[in-house]
């Protein structure tokens, strides 16, 4: 998973303009539009939303729009529940986009949706039922919330706009929900109910495992002798640099201040160890970690 995550980091660094800015805004707007369209449709037309949901049968018949439109099918059709859920996930998604950047957040959400689609396709092929449907991104939104909880566990929110509660406690409930749904699907022999949430968690694991490793290393680093002897470490590094034909060398591109005297060099505080980067890679490199 680390290699996949590193590939994502490199892609985002090389393509900073990739992605859809304010992605969650468009998803929320799409959900609201589909909700009102469903309200306008007659009650007798129970298949009004079948044109938007994903199923393998429709895809095999050339209905390629289903690969995207299922995202805009509301998870709830109760006005109160819809407003609460859309507001909550819009808030979470917007913060994650500011924290990760547009490119990385777009890859996270699109990757979760793609893995969910893949789960339905695999289940359809296994069971032979090509009419299994996928409507909405419930599991993708829940995995997005888990990612938010890992990054901001002590942030307090108002549950139902009244009860203050920390994000980490809601995340525990979220994790229990995943476990119960998977266990219930296993007991019922519901293949789609097993594969879909597991793939949603796989997307979460790919993006969050490096963050968990970094937090663990950060905790260990605070209690390691290297913290106490930081000045000695810096002094030793400076002595090694004095013996070299250069003072600074980029750990990514290998350029030195001797060959490029006008280039600026900086040291990254998030990397494990003492690593120097040029001005072109200080904000776009993959952080070094202790194996």
DOMIDREN-641468 format. One record per atom (N, C-alpha, C): x, y, z; residue in three letters. Coordinates in pm, whole numbers, plus 50000, padded with zeros to 5 digits. Atoms other than C-alpha are relative to their C-alpha. Layout:
XYZALA;...
//
This chain:
500824988050000UNK;500005000050000UNK;500855012650000UNK;499124988549995UNK;502925023050068UNK;500445004149859UNK;499584996950136UNK;504055020249706UNK;498885006849922UNK;501134993650068UNK;500575028849581UNK;499845014350047UNK;500134986549945UNK;500415058649816UNK;501125009149948UNK;498894992050051UNK;503875070449706UNK;499775003849854UNK;500324996950140UNK;502725068049344UNK;498965011149991UNK;501014989349995UNK;499705089549430UNK;500665013350034UNK;499314987849961UNK;501965115049600UNK;500815005749884UNK;499214995250114UNK;504265116849299UNK;499115005549890UNK;500934995250103UNK;501335120449062UNK;499455013750036UNK;500554987149956UNK;499845148849268UNK;501065011049993UNK;498924990150006UNK;503255166149286UNK;500285004249856UNK;499714997050141UNK;503725163948909UNK;498825006249928UNK;501214994650063UNK;500125173448826UNK;499195007750104UNK;500704992749893UNK;499125199849084UNK;498645005649959UNK;501274994650047UNK;496255212148865UNK;498984989149970UNK;500945010950024UNK;494665177948835UNK;498875000550102UNK;501115001049906UNK;491255173048991UNK;498925010249975UNK;501164991150010UNK;487975191349035UNK;499945008450127UNK;500104991449881UNK;488115221349272UNK;498575000150055UNK;501314999949934UNK;485255221349525UNK;499134988249952UNK;500705011950050UNK;484295185949422UNK;498734997250080UNK;501165003349919UNK;481935180949715UNK;498835009549974UNK;501074990650032UNK;479985212149616UNK;499174994749883UNK;500725005250116UNK;479105196649280UNK;499254987350034UNK;500695012349960UNK;478245163449441UNK;498745003350079UNK;501174995949921UNK;475905180749688UNK;498935005849909UNK;500974994150093UNK;474265201149411UNK;499324989249918UNK;500575010950077UNK;473815169749204UNK;499004991850080UNK;500935007349913UNK;472175151749498UNK;498705007650019UNK;501204991849981UNK;469785180649554UNK;499145000149874UNK;500754999850126UNK;468825182349185UNK;499274986849979UNK;500645013150017UNK;468145144849169UNK;498884998150100UNK;501055001049899UNK;466145147049492UNK;498725007049954UNK;501194992550045UNK;463835173749349UNK;499394993649876UNK;500535007050116UNK;463525154749021UNK;499174987950042UNK;500755011649950UNK;462425124149217UNK;498685004450064UNK;501244994949941UNK;459875145549402UNK;498985003749893UNK;500904996150107UNK;458445157649071UNK;499434988149925UNK;500485011950070UNK;458095122548932UNK;498794994350073UNK;501225005649941UNK;454805104748991UNK;500334987950085UNK;499775011249911UNK;454545079149266UNK;499854986749926UNK;500185012550074UNK;453405053249013UNK;501264996149923UNK;498775002650075UNK;456715056748830UNK;501124997150098UNK;499035003749897UNK;458805037849080UNK;501404998549944UNK;498695002250062UNK;461625033348829UNK;500605013149948UNK;499524987150051UNK;462305070548780UNK;501505001450017UNK;498574998749974UNK;465785067948934UNK;500824988549943UNK;499275011250057UNK;466645035248764UNK;500865004249882UNK;499244994850114UNK;467945055948474UNK;501375005250044UNK;498764994049950UNK;470705069848698UNK;500884990250076UNK;499215009349918UNK;471785040648919UNK;500874991549909UNK;499095008550077UNK;474605017848811UNK;499604985450010UNK;500085014650002UNK;474164981848706UNK;500744995049877UNK;499165005450107UNK;476284959548486UNK;499204997849872UNK;500825002350119UNK;473384951648253UNK;499885012749917UNK;500104987450072UNK;472904988148164UNK;501325003949935UNK;498704996650055UNK;476634993148115UNK;500314991749876UNK;499765008750115UNK;476834963247880UNK;499145003849881UNK;500864995350109UNK;474034979147676UNK;500345014349957UNK;499524987050047UNK;476045011047625UNK;499575011950083UNK;500464988949915UNK;474535031847909UNK;501155004550090UNK;498764996749930UNK;477935045848008UNK;499825011250102UNK;500204989249904UNK;476485075748194UNK;499814994750143UNK;500225005849867UNK;475675052148482UNK;501284999350082UNK;498725000249929UNK;479395051748567UNK;500195012450086UNK;499874987349928UNK;478975087648693UNK;498735003650075UNK;501244994749944UNK;475295094348762UNK;499604993550132UNK;500375006449873UNK;475015069249049UNK;500495008050119UNK;499454991849892UNK;477125093549255UNK;498985010350048UNK;500934989249968UNK;474285119049246UNK;498654995050053UNK;501245005349943UNK;471545095849369UNK;500055001850151UNK;499954997349855UNK;470685107249726UNK;499984987250082UNK;500005011349909UNK;471395083450009UNK;498744999650084UNK;501234998949922UNK;468335095850198UNK;498995008049920UNK;501074992550065UNK;464975108250073UNK;499125007050102UNK;500624991749898UNK;463855122750405UNK;500675013749997UNK;499394986750013UNK;464385160650377UNK;500985003250112UNK;499134996949886UNK;465875163950727UNK;501294991949994UNK;498815008550007UNK;468235134250691UNK;500885003949883UNK;499224996150119UNK;469295145850344UNK;500785012850027UNK;499334987349971UNK;470105181150462UNK;501174997850095UNK;498945002549901UNK;472115168750762UNK;501184992749935UNK;498925008050058UNK;474095143050563UNK;500785008049896UNK;499314992350103UNK;474855166150269UNK;500855011150060UNK;499224989549935UNK;475945194350495UNK;501234994250068UNK;498905006149926UNK;478135171250706UNK;501124995549906UNK;498985005150091UNK;479905154650414UNK;500605011249915UNK;499424988550070UNK;480325187750232UNK;501065006850087UNK;499064993849906UNK;482015201950541UNK;501274991650012UNK;498855008949990UNK;484275171550579UNK;500845000249873UNK;499295000350127UNK;485145170250210UNK;500755012849972UNK;499344987250023UNK;485985207250195UNK;501285001250083UNK;498814999649914UNK;488395204350490UNK;501074990549948UNK;499035009550054UNK;490045173350343UNK;500655005449874UNK;499434994450123UNK;490505191150011UNK;501015010950032UNK;499034989849960UNK;492205220450184UNK;501244993650062UNK;498875006649935UNK;494395196450383UNK;500874992449900UNK;499285008650094UNK;495355173150098UNK;500335007049868UNK;499904994250134UNK;494975195449796UNK;498934993949909UNK;501075004350090UNK;492485192449511UNK;500324986849932UNK;499635012150074UNK;494415165649322UNK;499854987550085UNK;500035011949913UNK;494775141549615UNK;498594996950045UNK;501365002649955UNK;491225146149740UNK;499144994549886UNK;500755005250115UNK;489805140749390UNK;500334985449976UNK;499595014050017UNK;491825108649360UNK;499384991250108UNK;500575007949890UNK;490565097249701UNK;498524997049975UNK;501435002050018UNK;486895102549625UNK;499714991949875UNK;500205007350124UNK;487095090449266UNK;500464985550015UNK;499525013549977UNK;489145060249378UNK;499014991950080UNK;501015007149921UNK;486535051149639UNK;498784996449916UNK;501155002850087UNK;483725054149384UNK;500344989149899UNK;499595010150098UNK;485695033549131UNK;500094986250064UNK;499925012949932UNK;486415006049385UNK;498614994750033UNK;501375004349973UNK;482725005349478UNK;499354994449874UNK;500505005150128UNK;481805001649111UNK;500594986349970UNK;499325012750024UNK;484374974049080UNK;499404988950084UNK;500625009949913UNK;482794956249376UNK;498684994949945UNK;501295004050058UNK;479354956349209UNK;500214991649875UNK;499725007650122UNK;480834944248879UNK;500474985950034UNK;499505013249960UNK;482734915949048UNK;498864991350055UNK;501125007449942UNK;479634905849245UNK;499024995549891UNK;500915003550109UNK;477494906748930UNK;500534988349920UNK;499405010950077UNK;479934884048749UNK;500004986950080UNK;499975012149917UNK;480184859849044UNK;498624993750012UNK;501365005149979UNK;476444856849102UNK;499244998049870UNK;500715000850126UNK;475434860248738UNK;498815009449991UNK;501104990349998UNK;472954887648834UNK;500535013549954UNK;499494987550057UNK;473774917048606UNK;499095011950031UNK;500934989349967UNK;470894937548749UNK;500245005550141UNK;499674994349869UNK;472524944349088UNK;500295014949985UNK;499914985650017UNK;472294981749139UNK;500885006450106UNK;499214991749909UNK;474515007849299UNK;499485014149990UNK;500564986649997UNK;472915040549403UNK;500605007750116UNK;499404991849895UNK;474725067749594UNK;501404995450037UNK;498625002949958UNK;478145068149757UNK;500084999250152UNK;500055000949854UNK;477275058650114UNK;501294995150061UNK;498775005549944UNK;480345037250178UNK;501205009149971UNK;498914990750032UNK;482625062350003UNK;499985011750098UNK;500114989049904UNK;481305090050228UNK;500434995850140UNK;499615004849868UNK;481775068750538UNK;501524998150009UNK;498545001449999UNK;485365060350442UNK;500675013649998UNK;499494986449998UNK;485925097450377UNK;499965005650142UNK;500094995449862UNK;484735104350730UNK;501074993450087UNK;498945006649925UNK;487155078250868UNK;501355006849976UNK;498764993050031UNK;490005095850688UNK;500065013350074UNK;500074987249929UNK;488885128950838UNK;500264997950149UNK;499845002749857UNK;488755113251186UNK;501454996950035UNK;498585002949975UNK;492345100651156UNK;500815012850003UNK;499254987550008UNK;493585135351062UNK;499615009850110UNK;500484990349901UNK;491435154951310UNK;499184992850108UNK;500775008149905UNK;490455130851592UNK;499375007950113UNK;500494992749883UNK;489955157151862UNK;499135012049964UNK;500904989150039UNK;487865181451659UNK;498604997250053UNK;501345001549942UNK;484475187251822UNK;498945005149904UNK;501134995950083UNK;481235188651625UNK;498734999450084UNK;501295000249932UNK;477645194351729UNK;499114989749933UNK;500855010550053UNK;475675162451678UNK;498555005049999UNK;501354994550018UNK;472245172651542UNK;499965014850037UNK;499874985649971UNK;473505208451595UNK;499765003250148UNK;500304997949858UNK;473005203651971UNK;501084993950089UNK;499135007549908UNK;475265177252132UNK;501455000849954UNK;498584999650038UNK;479035184152130UNK;500634986150017UNK;499355013149996UNK;481055152952051UNK;501255000449913UNK;498765000350076UNK;484575145951932UNK;499884990549880UNK;500055007750124UNK;485125132351583UNK;500414985550023UNK;499515013749982UNK;487005101751712UNK;498934990650054UNK;501075008749949UNK;483935088851897UNK;499014996849889UNK;500865002850114UNK;481805092351586UNK;500664990149905UNK;499275009350088UNK;484545074151394UNK;499894985850052UNK;500165013549943UNK;484265044751635UNK;498644994249961UNK;501345004450042UNK;480545043051561UNK;500014996549852UNK;499865002650143UNK;481415044951191UNK;500654986549976UNK;499315012850014UNK;483835015751228UNK;499124988350039UNK;500935010649957UNK;481234995251417UNK;498954997649891UNK;500995001350109UNK;478765002551136UNK;500554991449887UNK;499365007950103UNK;481194988650881UNK;500044985250040UNK;499855013749953UNK;481824957651092UNK;498654992850003UNK;501335006249991UNK;478104950951154UNK;499454997049861UNK;500515002050136UNK;477224955350786UNK;500694988149933UNK;499265011250060UNK;479964931350678UNK;499594986850063UNK;500405012349930UNK;479044905650946UNK;498594995749960UNK;501375003150039UNK;475364907850856UNK;499954994449858UNK;499985004750138UNK;476154903150488UNK;500604986049991UNK;499415013549999UNK;478354872850563UNK;498974989850046UNK;501015009349948UNK;475564856450766UNK;498874997949898UNK;501095001150097UNK;473014863950494UNK;500474995049864UNK;499485004450129UNK;475314852850212UNK;499895010749893UNK;500124988750093UNK;475044887550055UNK;501395003949951UNK;498654997750051UNK;478134889249835UNK;500285014849979UNK;499794985850026UNK;477664925649731UNK;500165007850130UNK;499874993449871UNK;477274935450096UNK;501324997450068UNK;498665002949945UNK;480664919850171UNK;501075007349922UNK;498944994650085UNK;482734931649875UNK;500005015350000UNK;500074985450013UNK;481484967749854UNK;500615007450119UNK;499384992849888UNK;482334979450210UNK;501484996850018UNK;498585003549988UNK;485634960250208UNK;500845008249904UNK;499264992050098UNK;486734978149891UNK;500025014850041UNK;500004986349951UNK;485665011350043UNK;501065001950109UNK;498974999549897UNK;487905003750342UNK;501404998849940UNK;498705001250066UNK;490724994150104UNK;500485013649951UNK;499644986650044UNK;490655029049955UNK;500465008550119UNK;499634992849878UNK;490795043350308UNK;501384995850048UNK;498725005149951UNK;493735021050401UNK;501165004949915UNK;498934995650090UNK;495785031050096UNK;500425014350033UNK;499704985949980UNK;495555068150175UNK;500395003350143UNK;499824996249861UNK;495645067550555UNK;501134992750069UNK;498935007649936UNK;498185040650645UNK;501305008050014UNK;498794991949983UNK;501175063950571UNK;499855010950106UNK;500214989949897UNK;499615090650796UNK;500104993850139UNK;499915006849871UNK;499245065751080UNK;501454996750032UNK;498585003149980UNK;502865054751031UNK;500785012750037UNK;499314987449970UNK;503985091151035UNK;499725004550142UNK;500344996149863UNK;502105098351359UNK;500724991150101UNK;499285009049911UNK;503675067451517UNK;501485003650007UNK;498584996350003UNK;507165077651407UNK;500225013350071UNK;499884986949934UNK;506535112951529UNK;499994998350151UNK;500045002749856UNK;505625099551873UNK;501304993850049UNK;498755006349963UNK;508695077351881UNK;501165010049994UNK;498924990250015UNK;510885105951763UNK;500065009650118UNK;500034990949885UNK;509745127852052UNK;500704993950121UNK;499425006749884UNK;511005101652298UNK;501354993549969UNK;498745006150037UNK;514165091752113UNK;501175008850042UNK;498824992149962UNK;517715102552214UNK;500385010249894UNK;499654990650106UNK;518025119751877UNK;499405013750022UNK;500604987149973UNK;515705147051996UNK;500875008050096UNK;499164993249902UNK;517935155052292UNK;501315004549936UNK;498724997150064UNK;521045154152073UNK;499835006249863UNK;500264994250131UNK;519565173951785UNK;501155009049956UNK;498904991150036UNK;522355199851797UNK;501224992049956UNK;498875008350039UNK;524955172451784UNK;499794994149861UNK;500305005650131UNK;523185156651485UNK;500215010149891UNK;499824989450099UNK;523115189651300UNK;501485003149981UNK;498574997150009UNK;526775195951383UNK;500734989249920UNK;499385010850075UNK;527785161651249UNK;499665000949852UNK;500404998650140UNK;525795167550932UNK;500755011549933UNK;499274988750055UNK;527455201350885UNK;501474996549976UNK;498625004150020UNK;530915185750929UNK;500134991149875UNK;499975008450119UNK;530115159750664UNK;499845008449874UNK;500194991350115UNK;528935187150431UNK;501255008049968UNK;498774992350023UNK;532175206750480UNK;501044991749926UNK;499065008650067UNK;534165176550357UNK;499604997649854UNK;500485002050136UNK;532005174150042UNK;500295012449916UNK;499734988550088UNK;532575196649736UNK;498825009549989UNK;501194991450002UNK;529195212649804UNK;499445000950142UNK;500634998449868UNK;527135224850102UNK;498604993950001UNK;501375005050006UNK;523655215049986UNK;499814992049873UNK;500315008550115UNK;522405187349758UNK;498564995250012UNK;501405004049999UNK;518775180349665UNK;499904984950001UNK;500175014449988UNK;517715145349769UNK;499154994149889UNK;500855004850109UNK;515365143049468UNK;500725000649866UNK;499404998250133UNK;517125157549164UNK;501524999550002UNK;498555000949990UNK;520715157149294UNK;500755012749969UNK;499324987250028UNK;521435193549210UNK;500635005550127UNK;499274994649886UNK;523955210949437UNK;500125015149989UNK;499824985550002UNK;524615246749537UNK;501285004049928UNK;498784997150076UNK;528025244049370UNK;499705001149851UNK;500364999850142UNK;526535236049030UNK;498955010549969UNK;501084990350020UNK;523545258949075UNK;500025010050116UNK;499854990649886UNK;524575288149300UNK;498775008750025UNK;501184991649983UNK;521305307149242UNK;498804992250053UNK;501105008449954UNK;519165277849357UNK;499925000350152UNK;500204999949855UNK;517655278949707UNK;499744985850050UNK;500145013349941UNK;517795248349934UNK;499405001250139UNK;500665000349869UNK;515695239350238UNK;500044985750054UNK;500085013049934UNK;515435210650490UNK;498574997450042UNK;501385003649970UNK;512175191950544UNK;499884994750143UNK;500195004149860UNK;510975188550903UNK;499134987650013UNK;500895011549993UNK;508495160850816UNK;500714987049960UNK;499265011950040UNK;511125137050677UNK;500774994250118UNK;499195006649898UNK;512825111550900UNK;501465001549961UNK;498594997650033UNK;516465121950912UNK;500245014549961UNK;499554986550032UNK;518305152250779UNK;500155000849848UNK;500025000550146UNK;517365156550411UNK;499785014149944UNK;500044986950062UNK;517885186850190UNK;499284999149865UNK;500734999650127UNK;515685196849894UNK;500145013849937UNK;499934987250070UNK;515905223649630UNK;498625006550001UNK;501254992449996UNK;513215249949585UNK;498914993749914UNK;500995006450086UNK;511505228949315UNK;499414987450062UNK;500465012749943UNK;511085198149538UNK;499725000650150UNK;500234999349857UNK;510755210849896UNK;498544997550035UNK;501415001949971UNK;506945210249870UNK;499384988749918UNK;500575009950090UNK;506545182349615UNK;500694986450007UNK;499295012749990UNK;508715153549739UNK;499224990150087UNK;500555010549914UNK;507735120549899UNK;500844999550126UNK;499274999249875UNK;508685122250267UNK;500774987150031UNK;499215011349958UNK;511445099450389UNK;499454994550133UNK;500485006449878UNK;510325074550654UNK;500994989650044UNK;499115010349947UNK;512215051150881UNK;499364986549982UNK;500535013350025UNK;511735015350768UNK;500194991350124UNK;
//
